[in-house]
Amino acid sequence: MAAHLTYWLDAVAVYQLRENTHTRYTAVTRLYLMPGLGRKKLAKLTAKDVRTWLNQLRTTCQCCACGLDAARVEPLCCAVGMCCSKRLSPLTLAYVHSVLKSALEHAVREEEIPRNVAHNVRTGTPRPRHFEPLTADEARQFLTAASGHRLQALFELALRTGLRKSELLGLRWEDLDLAGGSASIRRTLQRTNSGGLTPLPTKTKSSERRIALPTPCLRSLEQHRDRQRKEREAAGTDWKDSGYVFTRPDGAPIEGSTLTRHFTTLLRQARLRRIRFHDLRHSAAILLLEQGVELIVIKELLGHAHIGVTATVYAHVRLRLQRHAIDTLGNALAAQDDDPDDPPTAAVVR
């Protein structure tokens, strides 16, 4: 297994995965797959071996198993007899399982093994990640606080269109048609281990899309362009002409972590609860759903690969809207039944 995992990562997955995804796969292999299954014979691996290994991951303190406690200057966990009982979350366990399935699936394709035994082991469906989107009142409060901020146009785009952080940072002026009121999402901007801040393709093919821009965003972008022009003049020869819409004052691209700090500061100034930047995307989708926008339109705006993704992520909102619709219909029917102006009905014939 160790030899196959190394071969798969270095000769196959490295050419098929995005760099950041390959980095995560490598970390999962090093931390969990190699220690638990590395010494097993590939051809003799069974579903029972996989299930036993997953159960051990589920119940073992990872702080101790991965040697984190031993590497600390002052041990805090098992080394001092006080286990912190740090367990893998169900989502992480499912991700580890999926990496193993991918590695074994390649072994099946190359006819190293007859079947993928990891497919026969069920880990259960983890609950979707909990998120706390902004309410309509909180969204208005956020937009008011963002007014006048240097990155006001970015925050407005995030909340009004649901663009991902990396898509916002990857926008170039050539992607915007302010006269026509649209934007083309062609790339993302992410930090990689090899190239630093690097423009990369969108998350999926469906994520490469053209979206309509709301009128407030068009005004904010025009103001942002004027501000950037003044910053270019002030910087002079020190200006770094990156071509991105949202940059630092010297024209260089913005780090994702830097944007997160600006966002957290803005939430604190607006006296709003702390949420993730990605929750602005969820907020846009939920507010659109609550306004009666069809799911297919939201799917295209967000750039989801399949409408099932949109439906699954926002299932709880759809259920609430269904309940509201049913209650509305019930009220209408009740009002009609109780109308005193209705003509008398004929006697019931039994």
CORBELVEN-V284426 format. One record per residue. RES is the residue in one letter. D_CENTER is the distance of its C-alpha to the mean C-alpha in Angstrom with 2 decimals. Layout:
res = <RES & RES>
d_center = <D_CENTER & D_CENTER>
This chain:
res = <M & A & A & H & L & T & Y & W & L & D & A & V & A & V & Y & Q & L & R & E & N & T & H & T & R & Y & T & A & V & T & R & L & Y & L & M & P & G & L & G & R & K & K & L & A & K & L & T & A & K & D & V & R & T & W & L & N & Q & L & R & T & T & C & Q & C & C & A & C & G & L & D & A & A & R & V & E & P & L & C & C & A & V & G & M & C & C & S & K & R & L & S & P & L & T & L & A & Y & V & H & S & V & L & K & S & A & L & E & H & A & V & R & E & E & E & I & P & R & N & V & A & H & N & V & R & T & G & T & P & R & P & R & H & F & E & P & L & T & A & D & E & A & R & Q & F & L & T & A & A & S & G & H & R & L & Q & A & L & F & E & L & A & L & R & T & G & L & R & K & S & E & L & L & G & L & R & W & E & D & L & D & L & A & G & G & S & A & S & I & R & R & T & L & Q & R & T & N & S & G & G & L & T & P & L & P & T & K & T & K & S & S & E & R & R & I & A & L & P & T & P & C & L & R & S & L & E & Q & H & R & D & R & Q & R & K & E & R & E & A & A & G & T & D & W & K & D & S & G & Y & V & F & T & R & P & D & G & A & P & I & E & G & S & T & L & T & R & H & F & T & T & L & L & R & Q & A & R & L & R & R & I & R & F & H & D & L & R & H & S & A & A & I & L & L & L & E & Q & G & V & E & L & I & V & I & K & E & L & L & G & H & A & H & I & G & V & T & A & T & V & Y & A & H & V & R & L & R & L & Q & R & H & A & I & D & T & L & G & N & A & L & A & A & Q & D & D & D & P & D & D & P & P & T & A & A & V & V & R>
d_center = <31.49 & 31.14 & 32.72 & 30.62 & 27.29 & 28.46 & 29.61 & 26.46 & 24.22 & 26.75 & 28.14 & 25.65 & 21.96 & 22.29 & 23.15 & 20.66 & 17.32 & 15.53 & 16.91 & 13.97 & 13.46 & 17.23 & 17.30 & 15.16 & 17.44 & 20.41 & 19.60 & 19.21 & 22.47 & 24.28 & 23.42 & 23.67 & 25.00 & 27.86 & 29.30 & 29.17 & 30.03 & 31.18 & 34.86 & 34.76 & 36.43 & 34.02 & 36.58 & 37.32 & 33.84 & 33.77 & 31.39 & 33.17 & 32.35 & 28.61 & 28.78 & 30.87 & 28.52 & 25.44 & 27.61 & 28.63 & 25.09 & 24.41 & 27.55 & 28.06 & 27.26 & 24.98 & 26.27 & 29.62 & 28.80 & 26.89 & 29.62 & 27.59 & 30.41 & 33.12 & 31.58 & 31.68 & 34.70 & 35.30 & 34.23 & 32.68 & 32.06 & 34.22 & 36.33 & 37.86 & 37.86 & 35.08 & 32.15 & 28.91 & 27.75 & 24.25 & 22.76 & 19.68 & 17.21 & 17.11 & 13.53 & 14.78 & 17.97 & 16.48 & 14.61 & 18.02 & 19.78 & 17.77 & 18.68 & 22.26 & 22.31 & 21.28 & 24.01 & 26.59 & 25.82 & 26.87 & 29.99 & 30.83 & 30.54 & 32.89 & 35.16 & 35.08 & 34.57 & 35.34 & 32.25 & 28.85 & 29.73 & 26.17 & 25.59 & 28.33 & 26.61 & 24.41 & 22.05 & 21.27 & 18.16 & 15.95 & 14.99 & 11.49 & 9.70 & 11.65 & 10.59 & 13.33 & 13.18 & 16.19 & 19.30 & 21.32 & 23.71 & 21.14 & 19.53 & 23.07 & 23.72 & 20.74 & 21.93 & 25.41 & 24.48 & 22.68 & 25.87 & 27.73 & 24.96 & 24.96 & 21.33 & 21.92 & 21.13 & 17.63 & 16.85 & 18.51 & 16.60 & 13.21 & 14.67 & 16.88 & 14.91 & 11.17 & 10.66 & 7.76 & 9.30 & 10.38 & 11.80 & 13.70 & 15.11 & 16.10 & 18.10 & 21.83 & 24.71 & 25.78 & 22.63 & 23.73 & 26.57 & 27.48 & 30.71 & 29.11 & 26.15 & 23.34 & 20.75 & 19.92 & 16.47 & 17.73 & 15.88 & 13.33 & 14.65 & 13.64 & 15.93 & 17.41 & 20.22 & 22.73 & 22.34 & 20.78 & 18.91 & 18.77 & 17.99 & 16.20 & 15.75 & 12.80 & 10.10 & 12.48 & 15.88 & 14.89 & 12.52 & 15.86 & 17.32 & 19.64 & 19.01 & 21.61 & 21.68 & 22.98 & 26.33 & 25.30 & 22.73 & 25.57 & 27.83 & 25.41 & 24.80 & 28.58 & 29.15 & 26.56 & 28.38 & 31.67 & 30.40 & 29.14 & 32.55 & 34.31 & 32.25 & 33.19 & 36.83 & 36.73 & 35.23 & 37.83 & 37.93 & 35.14 & 32.60 & 29.97 & 29.50 & 25.97 & 25.66 & 22.27 & 22.08 & 20.61 & 22.51 & 24.31 & 27.88 & 29.28 & 27.16 & 25.00 & 21.22 & 19.07 & 17.17 & 13.59 & 15.15 & 17.89 & 15.80 & 14.24 & 17.91 & 19.04 & 16.53 & 17.63 & 21.21 & 20.91 & 19.74 & 22.69 & 25.06 & 24.10 & 24.63 & 21.34 & 19.60 & 17.00 & 13.34 & 10.19 & 9.80 & 6.37 & 8.78 & 10.82 & 8.76 & 9.31 & 12.76 & 13.62 & 13.01 & 14.97 & 17.65 & 18.16 & 18.56 & 21.00 & 22.94 & 23.53 & 21.54 & 21.37 & 18.32 & 19.01 & 18.96 & 15.56 & 14.27 & 15.97 & 14.85 & 11.08 & 11.84 & 10.91 & 13.17 & 14.96 & 15.81 & 15.57 & 11.77 & 12.16 & 15.09 & 13.65 & 10.70 & 13.30 & 16.35 & 17.57 & 17.85 & 19.72 & 22.03 & 22.84 & 23.64 & 25.80 & 27.65 & 28.27 & 29.58 & 31.83 & 33.16 & 33.88 & 35.80 & 37.61 & 38.71 & 39.99 & 41.97 & 43.35 & 44.48 & 46.30 & 48.00 & 49.29 & 50.56 & 54.25 & 55.10 & 54.35 & 57.59 & 59.04 & 58.12 & 60.71 & 61.77 & 59.84 & 61.82 & 61.76>
